[in-house]
Each structure stands twice: as structure tokens, then as C-alpha cells.
């Protein structure tokens, strides 16, 4: 039992280090984005070097979420985090936005598999494809209406169909995210649902920021101020969502919610789900079948008589 207790304390120490380092990166790029460093240090908020530094800190924080506990996470969520790295690299660099959103659709597909488990995977995939296609078509239709089509075709002729495709894939991604949020809430996985809700808040700010740029719509007299605020709010919500999903991937949502503090006592038996090593053993046996490995193992406390120490 002492061995398990020491492992548990080591896991908690690693988790504190992860959270503290993430908080340091989070605070650093928020100071840059919100212009606080401009007041303190006299930096120019539109200086390319400062913008590059902010983007670098943001991507470093996403790398931290991916590499923390690598190999010990739920396989579906670990693969989703790998796609997140590619998507964020494309979106932060401002290139191939459509491809970046397609990566995020793949992320939501893995989230859906994680929530769905091994039940009727074929039916789940067909429903997901139908949902994405339907939402994508609605997004394209919304773009045409917002651009003044068919009465005004100047914007459509000027920008081509790339913006319409961007709205379509964005709508497909939004539908997948909302569907997963509902499934997590309905399945009483409130911690994961909280992470997805923060992600939804982040993506709503992305929508508010980009919508006037790619359509003929305006946000009124204070539209530019609203766009600037939305741009600053994106990462305020995004990184906390990724941290919560990283904790979920390691099966540590009980500890993050404060439900496992009493288990620090060496006299209390520990569940195998509460240690990353036990999770790694369980999920490594399931990696031969990636789709069946997506469901997190149920919490089943051991009795003191089952312990080997």
C-alpha cells in the first residue's frame, strides 16, 4: 500500500507542476494579448516580434498539454490532442484555415468515439458524417445569404468560393462540438462537458471575430472594438479547455474536482483508475483495437482485502 501511496503522491506532484507551468504560460500570453505589457514595459502591441512571442507561448502551452502524460492517456483523446497540434499550428500561422478546421473536425470525431465507446461504431460514424454534411450545407447557405446573394454578387465574385467553404467546414465543426457537448452532459461526464463548453465559448469568439471579415455583415458602429475583444477572448477560454481535456485523458477528473483528496491517506485503498500507471496498463492492453479503447474504464474501488500490500 505504501508503494501505491507514494505513486499517488508522485502523480499529484506531477499534476501540480503541469498546472503551474500551464498557468505561467497562460498568464504570459494573456499579458501580451490584453496589452498589459504595453503599459508596464512600453511595448508596441502591433509589433511583429510581440505577436510572434504570444503565438509561440500559446503553441508551447498546447505542446505541454499533449506531452504531459504521453503514452498513459486514453488512446482516443491522445490522438485527438495530436490533431490539435496540427490544427493550432495552421490556425496560429494564419495559413490553410480550412485544413486547420478539418483537423478540428477530426478532433471532435475522436471526442465522439471516446464518449460513444464501443457501441455501434458504424452507426455512430454514419450519423456523424450526416450531421457534418448537413451542417456544412447550412453554413454555405448562410454565407450566401450574408454576402447579399443573389441580389449582390460582388463579394462572392471578389473572394471566390474559399470563404464559402470556410463557413461550411466551420459549421460542420460547430455541429460536431455541440453534439459532443450534449452527449457528455447527457452521460453525466460533467468535467469533460465543462472542457467542451469552454471550447464552445472559444469558438464562438472565433466566429464573432471572423464573420465580418468574410461576409458583407457588419457589427454596427462599434464593430471593430467588438472584433478586437473577441480576438482577445479566444485563448482566454481555449487553454483552460485543453487543460481540462488533458486531465480527462489521464483519468484524473476525480482529483481535479477534489473528490480524491481523502485517498492521500496510506490507510485508504486506492482505485487503479486513480493512478496514471494503472491507466497505462489498462489502455495499453486495448491499443490493439483503437476504437474499442476509447471508453474510460469505470471507477470500481477495491476493498482493503484485495490489496497486495
Rosetta blueprint (number, residue, H / E / L):
1 X L
2 X H
3 X H
4 X H
5 X H
6 X H
7 X H
8 X H
9 X H
10 X H
11 X H
12 X H
13 X H
14 X H
15 X H
16 X H
17 X H
18 X H
19 X H
20 X H
21 X H
22 X H
23 X H
24 X H
25 X H
26 X H
27 X H
28 X H
29 X H
30 X H
31 X H
32 X H
33 X H
34 X L
35 X L
36 X H
37 X H
38 X H
39 X H
40 X H
41 X H
42 X L
43 X L
44 X L
45 X L
46 X L
47 X L
48 X H
49 X H
50 X H
51 X H
52 X H
53 X H
54 X H
55 X H
56 X H
57 X H
58 X H
59 X H
60 X H
61 X H
62 X H
63 X H
64 X H
65 X H
66 X H
67 X H
68 X L
69 X L
70 X L
71 X L
72 X L
73 X L
74 X L
75 X H
76 X H
77 X H
78 X H
79 X H
80 X H
81 X H
82 X H
83 X H
84 X H
85 X H
86 X H
87 X H
88 X H
89 X H
90 X H
91 X H
92 X H
93 X H
94 X L
95 X L
96 X L
97 X H
98 X H
99 X H
100 X H
101 X H
102 X H
103 X H
104 X H
105 X H
106 X H
107 X H
108 X H
109 X H
110 X H
111 X H
112 X H
113 X H
114 X H
115 X H
116 X H
117 X L
118 X L
119 X L
120 X L
121 X H
122 X H
123 X H
124 X H
125 X H
126 X H
127 X H
128 X H
129 X H
130 X H
131 X H
132 X H
133 X H
134 X H
135 X H
136 X H
137 X H
138 X H
139 X H
140 X H
141 X H
142 X H
143 X H
144 X H
145 X H
146 X H
147 X L
148 X L
149 X L
150 X L
151 X L
152 X L
153 X L
154 X H
155 X H
156 X H
157 X H
158 X H
159 X H
160 X L
161 X L
162 X H
163 X H
164 X H
165 X H
166 X H
167 X H
168 X H
169 X H
170 X H
171 X H
172 X H
173 X H
174 X H
175 X H
176 X H
177 X H
178 X H
179 X H
180 X H
181 X H
182 X H
183 X H
184 X H
185 X H
186 X H
187 X L
188 X L
189 X L
190 X H
191 X H
192 X H
193 X H
194 X H
195 X H
196 X H
197 X H
198 X H
199 X H
200 X H
201 X H
202 X H
203 X H
204 X H
205 X H
206 X H
207 X H
208 X H
209 X H
210 X H
211 X H
212 X H
213 X H
214 X H
215 X L
216 X L
217 X L
218 X L
219 X L
220 X L
221 X L
222 X L
223 X H
224 X H
225 X H
226 X H
227 X H
228 X H
229 X H
230 X H
231 X H
232 X H
233 X H
234 X H
235 X H
236 X H
237 X H
238 X H
239 X H
240 X H
241 X H
242 X H
243 X H
244 X H
245 X H
246 X H
247 X H
248 X H
249 X H
250 X L
251 X L
252 X L
253 X H
254 X H
255 X H
256 X H
257 X L
258 X L
259 X L
260 X L
261 X H
262 X H
263 X H
264 X H
265 X L
266 X L
267 X L
268 X L
269 X L
270 X L
271 X L
272 X H
273 X H
274 X H
275 X L
276 X H
277 X H
278 X H
279 X H
280 X H
281 X H
282 X H
283 X H
284 X H
285 X H
286 X H
287 X L
288 X L
289 X L
290 X H
291 X H
292 X H
293 X H
294 X L
295 X L
296 X L
297 X L
298 X L
299 X L
300 X L
301 X L
302 X L
303 X L
304 X H
305 X H
306 X H
307 X L
308 X L
309 X L
